[in-house]
Amino acid sequence: MEKKYMAEPYKIKMVEPIAVTTRAQREEAIKRAGYNTFLLDSDDVYIDLLTDSGTNAMSDNQWAGMMLGDEAYAGSKNFKNLKKAVQDLFGFKHVIPTHQGRGAENILSQVMIKQGDFVPGNMYFTTTRAHQELNGATFRDIIIDEAHDSTLELPFKGDVDLNKLQALIDEVGSERIPYICLAITVNLAGGQPVSMANMCAVYEMAQKHGIKVMMDATRCVENACFIKQREAGYGDKTIREILRETFSYADGCTMSGKKDGIVNIGGFLALNDDELYQKSTALVVVYEGMPSYGGLAGRDMEAMARGLYESVDYNYISHRLAQVRYLGEKLDAAGIPIVKPIGGHAIFLDARRFYPHIPQDHFPAQTLAAELYLKSGVRSMERGIVSAGRNKEGQHHYPKLELVRLTIPRRVYTYSHLEVVADSVIDLYQERETAKGLRFVYEAPVLRFFTARFEPLG
Ligand SMILES: *Cc1c(COP(=O)(O)O)cnc(C)c1O
């Protein structure tokens, strides 16, 4: 008999109790939080799918490594181990640890960007674009058009449109493009992967024009697993082999270890170019710490080095993707509108189609996130009009996508937890007409989604 799903390739050695709450308690909690899931106390959350960032469960091997922290100010053993892991798995020459991914983005943007430059990328990411802009660059989206349509099923929906890249080079000139920022996978497109063929083609075009390629490697292991499962010629390759080929099409990368590094904190910048490395070491001491610790304790570097090795185990990474797919397929089978295809780290509910009677001004995705919490204590995140903010004239941006993200932490929850999540979403869908929408009672001028407060309409 074919297995319905792959069981967890790990067993549980230590447990953390989670809050089981009553409906009355959740009503109190969500009211206190202004109907914003970001403002809930984690004590009041049953299954926390707010983010996959830093919420990973470390292994016994990683925890053992934590005890071997060499907390010397400079040249610690753990830095050597981390450097060796990155050189070994990614193939880059130089490695600079940073406190998390954005620390590496800050340094890379400062050393590479001049005022008036353009940085093309396959869809923006919030912190990545912010650092590019802070350093005087304009971001240009060069992802394929299909990535912006939540209903199109494509195996590599994160691919770059080479015509868009060529058009930008023709328009502004290659000397104003310090690098192409290639995200693997593309978070804001729903965790969609980039094909090896596309990475290779982007690198060739970049080299021809003397432009560097810098990857956002945050979810590079998920990307490699999708390549193994979907791209012709890669089925028999190991994740390690696929990763090495991936990074042969790049001059460097930034990495948030809080995602595919399977740690709770940490990141790094990796580079081949000696001069860029020299410049980066001069900046890391200003923002992070010595180039041999970059804001991390020795034990944190050890945990990340070990986490990186664990991440390339096919049993681990294929199970992760299978868990996400399991939740998505269960929802899909029940007719719940979700973003397709199912990506690597999260399921996105389409709140426009879930609550067609709630106008976007009444925040359907924010409403759905609050209702899901009320129903079962599951915490999700709004990615719609509230996250999009207001324009200079003070009007709401009206994004095409009005989504609720259910993000799966690594190695934290079992299929039983995902069953609870699926069942509560399905129950909510059956009573969807009763949802009424929300109105603002407090709104911050920037990044309002973090702290906004609401009250129910009607
Ligand atoms: C999380 C993330 C980052 C930033 O990393 P932090 O560790 O949160 O600073 C950069 N790029 C992508 C795609 C991410 O998901």
PDBQT file of the ligand as one rigid body, heavy atoms in Angstrom, charges set to zero:
ROOT
HETATM    1  C1  LIG A 501      13.650  36.221   6.665  1.00  0.00    +0.000 C 
HETATM    2  C2  LIG A 501      14.179  36.611   5.347  1.00  0.00    +0.000 A 
HETATM    3  C3  LIG A 501      15.235  37.515   5.218  1.00  0.00    +0.000 A 
HETATM    4  C4  LIG A 501      15.812  38.271   6.398  1.00  0.00    +0.000 C 
HETATM    5  O1  LIG A 501      16.358  37.428   7.333  1.00  0.00    +0.000 OA
HETATM    6  P1  LIG A 501      16.311  37.756   8.921  1.00  0.00    +0.000 P 
HETATM    7  O2  LIG A 501      17.089  36.631   9.508  1.00  0.00    +0.000 OA
HETATM    8  O3  LIG A 501      14.873  37.771   9.320  1.00  0.00    +0.000 OA
HETATM    9  O4  LIG A 501      16.958  39.079   9.120  1.00  0.00    +0.000 OA
HETATM   10  C5  LIG A 501      15.714  37.760   3.956  1.00  0.00    +0.000 A 
HETATM   11  N1  LIG A 501      15.182  37.183   2.866  1.00  0.00    +0.000 NA
HETATM   12  C6  LIG A 501      14.153  36.324   2.949  1.00  0.00    +0.000 A 
HETATM   13  C7  LIG A 501      13.599  35.704   1.712  1.00  0.00    +0.000 C 
HETATM   14  C8  LIG A 501      13.606  36.011   4.188  1.00  0.00    +0.000 A 
HETATM   15  O5  LIG A 501      12.568  35.175   4.251  1.00  0.00    +0.000 OA
ENDROOT
TORSDOF 0
